[in-house]
Amino acid sequence: MNEEQRRTLLDADRRFVWHPFTQMKDYATADHVLIERAQGPFVYGSDGQRYYDAVSSWWVNIHGHNHPRINEAIARQLESMEHVMFSGFTHQPAIELASRLVAITPEGLDKVFYSDNGSTAVEVALKMSFQYWRQVGKTDKTRFVFLDNGYHGDTIGAVSVGGVDLYHKLYKPLLFATFQAPSPYQYRWPGNADAFVEEAVGAVEELFAAHADEIAGMIVEPMIQAAGGMIIYPAEYLRRVRDLCDRYGVHLIADEVAVGFGRTGRMFGCNHADVSPDIMCLSKGLTAGYVPLSVTLCTQQIYDAFYDDYDTVKTFFHGHSFTANPIGCAVALESLNIFDQEDTMRTVARLSAQLSEELKQFAAYEHVGDIRHLGMVGALELVSDRASRRSFPFQERIGQRVYQEGLRQGVILRPLGDTIYFWLQYCLTPEQMHDLFLRTHRVFQTLQL
């Protein structure tokens, strides 16, 4: 791309495009990074700059960009069919993918409902749980429990169970009534940090004891609250919440949209606690970051509450134009083939151990308050004062300064507030990972963090 083409595109971007999660005034004179191509762990800018994609392009890419096996799977699928409606029709890729997902997800998730993005998968889960309870005669069970710092998408239902005020508080007049429980966030726990799991579980039990007759389900991000700040919590919390849901008759909804498919070091976050949710939402890594596709899995018991004569009107009236898109299903199937045939989870284990060691080096920086790590995810929470854990003033935008300097150093470090995180692809070599962190050290040194 020559400079004239580049300039024309960037000017058109500024005139016509509204980017997500972006204050567009920041780009009144600055340019977005114009990406021209991508390969493996790298994306390449139109200015010739190469960047490590340290956030996996918003947590979706797992095997690396432009993977030859997935490219070939798309080409094969296009030889027969690009799309067909999924109500009254079906096709081989969707059938095979559903079978594979039932086989690898936690036991008891026997039915697969397709949609096309993570927020939608959550909407499906909420509606499915709500309608189930009505159809089994427990019509008062209409509300959901979610966690502080929880994030489940940006559609209205998903926002209703979202606990990140920065994203959600403006829309509160539009939302349905819910119950909110404290986040199991050890670093910021307001009580006894050594007993934070016990206290966090106790808060959920207190809520269930008082309101179980009203509660349809509780939604959690297993092991990592991602958009809330990469908050990593112990498997014990998830196990005990599962027990509470069983005891009080509440659906456990596992939102594994971000953490599924190896991110946590296990295929699914629920595997760490050896629990099976009643409903599970999957997207992002489902298609290795290639195309939109999502699924909501549920138990046979939930499915059976909808299975009846048509005139009983128990049908789940929900669907999308691109439900079970064959190209998306073909990509997901090839991604699972890569996991199986290339022993991807062993690679993840090796890279995860290296990631842990790389992250430990940041303890030497004055403004790194907390270091968190699980699987292929790492986070550095920056604070103005380590002893008091005091955050930087919002107006200083420390995270944004890290992001900008990261671009200069050739690494994409898109922050969550003042938490700098790494959401790494499984195709990284040990040498590339080390180089990525050397560049990150230069960012911290330049900014005197």
Secondary structure, DSSP 8 states (H G I E B T S, - for coil): --HHHHHHHHHHHHHH---TT--GGGGSSS----EEEEEBTEEEETTS-EEE-TTHHHHT-SS-BT-HHHHHHHHHHHTT-S----SS---HHHHHHHHHHHHHS-TTEEEEEEESSHHHHHHHHHHHHHHHHHHTT-TT--EEEEETT----SSHHHHHT---HHHHGGGGGG----EEE----GGG-SS-GGGHHHHHHHHHHHHHHHHTTTEEEEEE-SSEETTTT-EE--HHHHHHHHHHHHHHT-EEEEE-TTTTTTTTSSSSTHHHHT---SEEEE-GGGGTTSS--EEEEEEHHHHHTT-S-GGG--------TTTT-HHHHHHHHHHHHHHHHTTHHHHHHHHHHHHHHHHHGGGGSTTEEEEEEETTEEEEEE-SBTTTTB---GGG-HHHHHHHHHHHTTB----BTTEEEEE--TT--HHHHHHHHHHHHHHHHHTT-
